[in-house]
Amino acid sequence: MIKVGLYLENKNISEVDLSKPEEGNPGIGGTQYNFITMPYYFKKYIKNQIEFVWYANTTDKLPSEIESVKVDTCIEGAKTASKQGCDIFIWRPTTDAEGLEFINKMDSFSIDIVAWVHNTPGFKALNKMNDSSKLKRFVCVSQEQLDRLRDHNIFYKSKCIFNGFDPKEYIPQDNIKKDDNMVTYVGSLVPAKGFHHLARVWPKILKEIENAKLVVIGSGKLYNRNQSLGKWNIAEENYEKKWRKYLADENGNIHKSVEFKGTLGSEKITIMQKSKVGVVNPSGRTENCPGSAIEFQAAGTPVVSGGYRGLFDTVVDQKTGLLGRNDKELINNIVYLLKNNDKARKYGDNGMKFIKKKFSHKRISKQWLNLFNDVYNGKPNKTHNIKQHPFNDYKLLREIWRYTKKYVPGLKKAPSLSELKFKIKKVIK
């Protein structure tokens, strides 16, 4: 039996109960939640083929079905996993000091490494991981994320496996009635998640629909419960003051049309089910496989977001939601769904079917099993041609450059187009 260790960084959410994944995300970041759910549901659907172990900062609030071992760092996790007989170690690359140290020491570990990449690291880290003989797979969580790496040499180690999702708790019951004026945002209140875009246009949405109401689920503490917050006790002060004026009344208090719920666990599901429109990172630019987009659709609520990156994988534009490119389209898309009950209902129904089919844990677990077997047996990674949106994000141009590098002598180690662009900008500055 193949033994797989996973490093779970949970020191900043040590008080959160993670022992019941089937009840939904308890109010933590999607990456951490997926490090819980992947092995948990894998064992549920595929028995007696893989043994999992969590190497976590705290272990007292994890599911009892899987062994857990306390470690302080990812480096300690990899070393302990190797000593305890693990064949494969799964870790999320980060570019903080600890993450970079892990990357630099990767080849010294006596264990095969699989990078589970929820956020693509910078070029220096990518290049280092590509050169590592111990890194066997670079697992992207969306096809669009993978396609952005087509002309980087890490592509030949890369695989796309979507994050699995259990929709059972999200499917609306007959007694759930939509609130025709409710718009709900779910996500961390940090700059990368784009809430300021929604805040900025909210006064204009109110001009179109005076009874519209905005419910905000999340806070600046989603990823770190120790984060200090600003005047409204919602986000870090420098970020909060960036958008506070758009959501304030004449006295500087929170406008009557807006309600901040803070960080919620499974209790957010009913709110998502009742919402007429779900908004996920309006910028769309930092998302690879946004869990809140999947949650909204599983709850029968159409999604409005930015037409970028992983939103193309998680939302079907004009079928399960609407994807825009600027503030004007963000306003128009929200207002359109608030005004059109039949279309919103149809998108909601389509979304439930879409999530159930594409992100089922049973389907995703089989893909992970194939990866584990391939890594364990030393099989080379298989690459695939472009599957979707060939003209999006210079994808076709990246593919042409990949083949140029592959077949033109002397170009094999040439940088990707994105890295070339980064280097040129650096020189110009």
C-alpha positions in Angstrom: 0.0 0.0 0.0 1.3 3.5 -0.9 1.7 5.8 2.0 1.1 9.5 1.5 1.9 12.3 3.9 0.3 15.8 3.6 1.6 18.9 5.3 -1.3 20.9 6.9 -0.3 24.4 8.0 -3.0 25.1 10.6 -1.1 27.1 13.3 -3.1 30.2 12.6 -6.5 28.4 12.8 -5.7 26.1 15.7 -9.0 26.8 17.5 -11.1 25.8 14.5 -12.8 22.4 14.6 -11.8 20.6 11.4 -13.1 17.2 12.5 -16.3 17.2 10.4 -15.5 17.9 6.8 -19.0 16.7 5.6 -20.6 19.7 7.3 -18.8 22.1 5.0 -16.0 24.6 5.3 -16.0 25.8 9.0 -14.7 29.3 8.1 -11.1 28.8 7.0 -9.2 29.3 3.7 -10.1 27.0 0.9 -6.6 25.6 0.6 -6.5 24.4 4.2 -10.0 23.0 3.9 -9.0 21.0 0.8 -6.0 19.5 2.6 -8.5 18.1 4.9 -11.2 17.0 2.5 -9.0 15.4 -0.2 -7.7 12.5 1.9 -10.9 12.3 3.9 -13.2 11.7 0.9 -10.5 9.6 -0.9 -10.7 7.1 1.9 -14.5 7.2 1.7 -14.6 6.2 -2.0 -11.3 4.3 -2.5 -10.5 1.8 0.2 -7.3 -0.1 1.0 -5.1 1.4 -1.7 -3.6 4.6 -0.1 -2.6 5.2 3.5 -2.7 8.9 4.5 -1.0 10.8 7.3 -1.4 14.5 8.1 1.7 16.3 9.3 0.1 19.3 11.0 1.0 22.1 13.4 -1.9 21.1 15.6 -3.6 17.7 15.6 -6.4 17.8 18.2 -9.2 19.0 16.0 -8.7 16.9 12.8 -10.9 14.0 11.6 -10.0 10.8 13.6 -10.3 8.6 10.5 -6.8 9.6 9.4 -3.6 9.5 11.4 -2.1 12.8 12.3 1.4 13.7 13.5 2.4 17.1 15.1 5.2 19.0 13.3 6.2 22.7 13.5 7.3 23.2 9.8 6.9 21.7 6.4 10.6 20.8 6.5 10.1 18.8 9.7 7.0 17.3 8.1 8.9 16.0 5.1 11.7 14.6 7.2 9.3 12.9 9.6 7.2 11.5 6.8 10.3 10.0 5.3 11.3 8.4 8.6 7.8 7.0 9.1 7.9 5.3 5.7 5.8 7.6 3.5 6.4 7.2 -0.2 5.0 10.6 -1.2 4.8 13.9 0.6 2.3 16.5 -0.5 3.0 20.1 0.3 1.7 23.5 -0.8 4.5 25.8 -2.1 4.7 29.2 -0.5 7.2 32.0 -0.9 7.6 32.9 2.7 10.9 32.2 4.4 9.8 28.7 5.5 8.5 27.8 2.0 11.6 29.0 0.2 13.8 27.1 2.6 11.8 23.9 1.8 12.3 24.5 -1.9 16.0 25.0 -1.5 16.3 21.8 0.6 13.9 19.7 -1.5 16.6 17.5 -3.0 18.0 16.6 0.4 14.8 14.8 1.4 14.6 11.0 1.1 11.0 11.1 -0.3 9.2 12.0 -3.5 7.5 15.4 -3.4 4.2 16.4 -4.9 3.5 20.2 -5.0 -0.2 20.9 -4.6 -0.3 24.4 -6.0 -3.3 26.4 -5.0 -1.5 29.7 -5.8 1.3 29.7 -8.4 4.6 30.9 -6.8 7.0 33.3 -8.5 9.5 32.5 -11.2 12.5 32.0 -9.0 10.6 29.3 -7.0 9.2 27.8 -10.1 12.6 27.5 -11.7 14.1 25.9 -8.5 11.2 23.4 -8.3 11.6 22.5 -12.0 15.3 21.7 -11.4 14.6 19.5 -8.4 14.9 15.7 -9.0 12.7 15.1 -5.9 9.7 17.1 -7.2 7.7 14.6 -9.2 4.5 16.4 -9.8 3.3 20.0 -9.8 -0.5 19.8 -9.3 -2.5 22.8 -10.5 -6.1 23.2 -9.3 -7.6 24.5 -12.6 -6.9 24.1 -16.2 -6.4 27.8 -16.7 -3.7 27.8 -14.0 -2.0 25.0 -15.8 -2.3 26.7 -19.2 -0.5 29.8 -17.9 2.5 27.5 -17.4 2.5 26.0 -20.8 5.8 27.7 -21.9 7.5 27.2 -18.5 9.6 24.0 -18.1 7.6 23.1 -15.0 4.8 22.3 -17.4 6.3 18.9 -18.0 5.8 18.0 -14.4 2.4 19.6 -14.2 -1.1 18.1 -13.8 -4.5 19.6 -13.4 -6.7 18.1 -10.7 -9.7 20.2 -9.6 -10.6 20.5 -5.9 -13.3 18.1 -4.9 -16.5 19.2 -3.4 -19.4 17.6 -1.5 -22.7 19.5 -2.4 -24.9 17.5 0.0 -25.3 20.2 2.6 -25.7 23.0 0.0 -28.6 21.6 -2.0 -31.6 23.9 -1.1 -34.6 22.3 0.5 -38.2 23.1 -0.4 -38.5 25.5 2.5 -35.7 27.8 1.2 -37.0 30.9 -0.5 -34.8 33.3 -2.4 -34.6 36.9 -1.3 -35.0 38.8 -4.5 -32.9 41.7 -3.4 -30.0 39.9 -1.7 -26.5 40.0 -3.1 -23.9 38.1 -1.0 -20.2 38.2 -1.2 -18.1 35.4 0.3 -14.4 35.6 0.7 -11.5 36.9 2.7 -11.5 40.7 3.1 -8.0 41.3 1.8 -6.9 43.1 -1.3 -6.2 40.0 -3.4 -9.9 38.9 -3.1 -11.2 42.1 -4.7 -14.0 43.1 -2.3 -13.1 46.7 -2.9 -14.4 46.4 -6.5 -17.8 45.4 -5.2 -17.8 48.1 -2.5 -16.9 50.7 -5.1 -19.9 50.0 -7.3 -22.5 49.3 -4.6 -23.8 52.9 -4.5 -24.5 52.7 -8.2 -26.3 49.3 -7.8 -28.5 51.0 -5.2 -29.4 53.7 -7.7 -30.7 50.9 -10.0 -32.4 48.9 -7.3 -33.1 50.9 -4.2 -34.1 47.9 -2.1 -30.9 45.9 -2.9 -29.0 44.6 0.1 -25.5 43.4 0.4 -24.5 40.6 2.8 -20.8 40.1 3.3 -19.5 36.8 4.7 -15.8 36.9 5.6 -13.3 39.1 7.3 -9.6 40.0 7.4 -9.2 37.1 9.8 -10.1 34.3 7.5 -6.6 33.0 7.0 -5.1 34.3 10.3 -7.3 34.6 13.4 -4.7 36.9 15.0 -4.9 39.6 12.3 -5.7 43.1 13.8 -8.7 44.8 12.2 -9.7 48.4 11.4 -12.4 50.9 12.6 -15.3 48.7 11.6 -13.6 45.6 12.9 -13.9 43.9 9.5 -10.6 44.1 7.7 -7.1 45.4 8.2 -7.3 49.2 8.6 -5.3 50.2 5.5 -7.5 48.0 3.4 -10.8 48.8 5.2 -10.3 52.6 4.7 -9.9 52.0 1.0 -13.5 51.1 0.6 -15.3 52.2 3.8 -16.6 55.4 2.3 -18.6 53.6 -0.4 -20.5 51.5 2.2 -21.0 54.3 4.9 -24.0 56.4 5.6 -23.9 60.2 6.1 -22.7 59.6 9.7 -19.8 57.3 8.7 -21.5 54.2 10.0 -22.3 51.1 8.0 -25.0 51.8 5.4 -28.4 50.2 6.2 -28.2 48.2 2.9 -25.1 46.4 4.0 -24.6 43.7 6.6 -21.2 42.2 7.6 -21.6 38.7 9.0 -17.9 38.1 9.7 -16.3 34.7 9.3 -18.9 31.9 9.3 -18.8 28.2 9.2 -21.7 25.9 8.0 -24.2 28.6 9.1 -23.3 30.5 6.0 -25.0 27.9 3.8 -28.6 29.0 4.4 -27.5 32.6 3.5 -25.9 31.4 0.3 -29.1 29.5 -0.6 -31.4 32.5 0.0 -29.2 34.9 -2.0 -30.3 36.0 -5.4 -26.7 36.7 -6.6 -23.4 35.4 -5.2 -20.3 37.5 -5.8 -16.9 35.9 -5.7 -13.6 38.0 -6.0 -14.9 40.6 -8.5 -11.3 41.1 -9.8 -11.0 37.4 -10.6 -7.3 37.8 -11.1 -5.9 35.8 -8.2 -8.3 32.8 -8.3 -7.4 29.4 -9.5 -10.2 27.2 -8.1 -12.4 29.5 -6.0 -14.3 27.4 -3.4 -16.9 30.1 -2.8 -17.9 30.0 -6.5 -18.4 26.3 -6.2 -20.4 26.7 -3.0 -22.7 29.3 -4.4 -23.6 27.2 -7.4 -24.1 24.1 -5.3 -26.6 26.2 -3.3 -28.5 27.1 -6.5 -27.3 30.7 -6.6 -25.8 32.2 -9.8 -22.3 33.7 -9.5 -21.1 37.1 -10.7 -17.3 37.6 -10.8 -14.4 38.6 -13.1 -13.7 36.8 -16.3 -10.2 35.7 -15.5 -8.1 32.7 -14.5 -9.9 29.9 -12.6 -13.3 31.5 -12.9 -13.5 30.1 -16.4 -13.1 26.6 -14.9 -15.6 27.1 -12.0 -18.3 29.2 -13.6 -19.9 28.7 -17.0 -20.5 32.2 -18.3 -24.1 32.9 -19.3 -25.1 29.4 -18.0 -24.4 29.3 -14.3 -23.3 32.9 -13.8 -22.0 36.0 -15.4 -18.3 37.0 -15.8 -17.3 40.5 -16.5 -14.1 42.5 -17.1 -14.7 45.9 -15.4 -16.8 47.9 -13.0 -19.5 48.6 -15.5 -20.0 44.9 -16.3 -20.0 44.1 -12.6 -22.8 46.5 -12.0 -24.8 45.4 -15.1 -24.4 41.7 -14.3 -25.6 42.0 -10.7 -28.5 44.3 -11.7 -29.5 42.0 -14.5 -29.8 38.9 -12.3 -31.6 40.9 -9.5 -34.2 42.0 -12.1 -34.6 38.8 -14.0 -36.0 36.1 -11.8 -36.4 33.4 -14.5 -32.8 33.8 -15.7 -31.4 33.8 -12.2 -33.4 30.6 -11.4 -32.2 28.9 -14.5 -28.6 29.8 -13.8 -29.0 28.5 -10.3 -30.4 25.2 -11.5 -27.7 24.8 -14.1 -25.1 25.5 -11.4 -26.2 22.7 -9.1 -25.9 20.2 -12.0 -22.6 21.6 -13.1 -21.0 21.3 -9.6 -22.3 17.8 -8.9 -20.8 16.5 -12.2 -17.5 18.3 -12.4 -16.3 18.5 -8.8 -17.5 15.2 -7.3 -15.0 13.8 -4.8 -15.5 10.3 -6.3 -14.3 11.6 -9.6 -11.4 13.7 -8.2 -10.2 10.8 -5.9 -9.7 8.6 -9.0 -7.5 11.2 -10.5 -5.4 11.5 -7.3 -5.1 7.7 -7.2 -3.7 7.6 -10.8 -1.2 10.3 -9.8 -0.1 8.4 -6.7 0.4 5.2 -8.7 2.3 7.0 -11.5 4.6 8.7 -9.0 5.2 5.6 -7.0 6.0 3.5 -10.1 8.2 6.2 -11.6 6.0 6.9 -14.6 6.7 10.1 -16.6 4.0 12.8 -16.5 1.7 13.0 -19.6 1.1 16.5 -21.0 -2.0 17.6 -22.9 -2.8 20.0 -25.7 -4.9 23.1 -25.1 -8.4 22.0 -24.0 -10.3 25.3 -23.8 -10.3 29.0 -24.5 -7.2 29.0 -26.8 -7.2 32.8 -27.2 -7.5 33.6 -23.5 -4.5 35.0 -21.7 -2.1 34.6 -24.6 -2.6 30.8 -24.3 -2.0 30.0 -28.0 1.1 32.2 -28.0 2.5 30.4 -24.9 1.9 27.1 -26.7 3.8 28.2 -29.8 6.7 29.4 -27.6 6.7 26.0 -25.8 7.1 24.1 -29.0 9.7 26.6 -30.2 11.7 26.0 -27.0 11.3 22.2 -27.4 12.5 21.9 -30.9 14.9 24.8 -31.6 18.4 24.0 -30.3 19.6 26.2 -27.5 16.2 27.4 -26.4 15.3 24.5 -24.0 16.0 26.5 -20.9 14.7 29.8 -22.2 12.3 31.6 -19.8 8.6 31.7 -20.3 6.9 34.6 -21.9 5.6 35.8 -18.5 9.1 35.7 -17.1 10.5 37.5 -20.1 7.9 40.2 -19.6 8.8 40.4 -15.9 12.5 40.8 -16.7 11.9 43.4 -19.4 9.8 45.5 -17.0 12.5 45.2 -14.3 15.2 46.4 -16.7 13.0 49.4 -17.9 12.4 50.4 -14.3 
